[in-house]
Amino acid sequence: MSNKELAIDIINQIPECKLTYVIDMLNGIKGLLIDNVEEIDPDDLDLSMIAEAKKLNDGTTISFEKLLEKDGLSYADLQD
């Protein structure tokens, strides 16, 4: 069964009174399906945010355990 056939089968199982929600979702998704999207060059704001992020990020990483330790916490502190 193709994805389209599966979608139609699922839609056929939805009561008529609920189809409005499905139609709204499908229309929203359809609006996201844009073909041939061109890449947009970054503007001045984008470039300044990229530069700031590069200054703040030196490329190093830290484990979650080390991050907790740095803040004086442990896994036990996260348990409810």
C-alpha positions in Angstrom: 0.0 0.0 0.0 1.4 3.4 -1.0 1.6 6.3 1.5 -1.2 8.0 -0.4 -3.4 5.0 -0.2 -2.6 4.6 3.5 -3.5 8.3 4.1 -6.8 7.9 2.3 -7.6 4.7 4.2 -7.0 6.6 7.5 -9.0 9.6 6.4 -11.9 7.2 5.4 -12.0 6.0 9.1 -12.4 9.5 10.5 -15.9 10.6 11.2 -17.3 13.4 8.9 -17.6 15.8 11.9 -13.8 15.6 12.5 -12.7 16.0 8.9 -12.5 19.8 9.2 -9.5 19.3 11.4 -7.8 17.0 8.9 -8.5 19.4 6.1 -7.0 22.3 8.1 -3.9 20.3 8.8 -3.5 19.2 5.2 -3.9 22.7 3.9 -1.3 23.9 6.4 1.1 21.1 5.2 0.4 21.9 1.6 1.5 25.4 2.2 4.9 24.2 3.4 5.5 22.2 0.3 7.3 24.7 -1.8 9.3 23.5 -4.8 12.6 25.0 -5.9 13.2 27.0 -2.8 16.1 29.4 -3.4 18.6 30.1 -0.7 18.4 33.6 0.6 21.6 35.5 1.3 21.9 36.5 4.9 21.2 40.2 5.7 23.1 42.4 8.1 21.2 41.1 11.2 21.8 37.5 10.2 25.5 38.2 9.7 25.8 39.9 13.1 24.1 37.0 14.8 26.4 34.5 13.0 29.5 36.5 14.1 28.2 36.7 17.7 27.6 32.9 17.8 31.1 32.3 16.4 32.6 34.4 19.2 30.6 32.5 21.9 31.2 29.0 20.4 34.8 27.9 20.5 33.9 24.4 19.2 34.4 22.6 22.5 31.8 20.4 24.0 30.9 19.3 27.5 29.1 16.2 28.7 25.8 16.5 30.5 27.5 15.0 33.6 30.2 17.7 33.6 27.5 20.4 33.1 25.6 19.2 36.1 28.8 19.0 38.1 29.7 22.5 37.1 26.4 23.7 38.6 26.8 21.6 41.7 24.1 19.2 40.6 23.8 15.4 40.0 21.3 13.1 38.3 19.7 12.5 41.7 18.9 16.2 41.9 16.9 16.0 38.7 14.7 13.2 39.9 11.2 14.0 41.1 
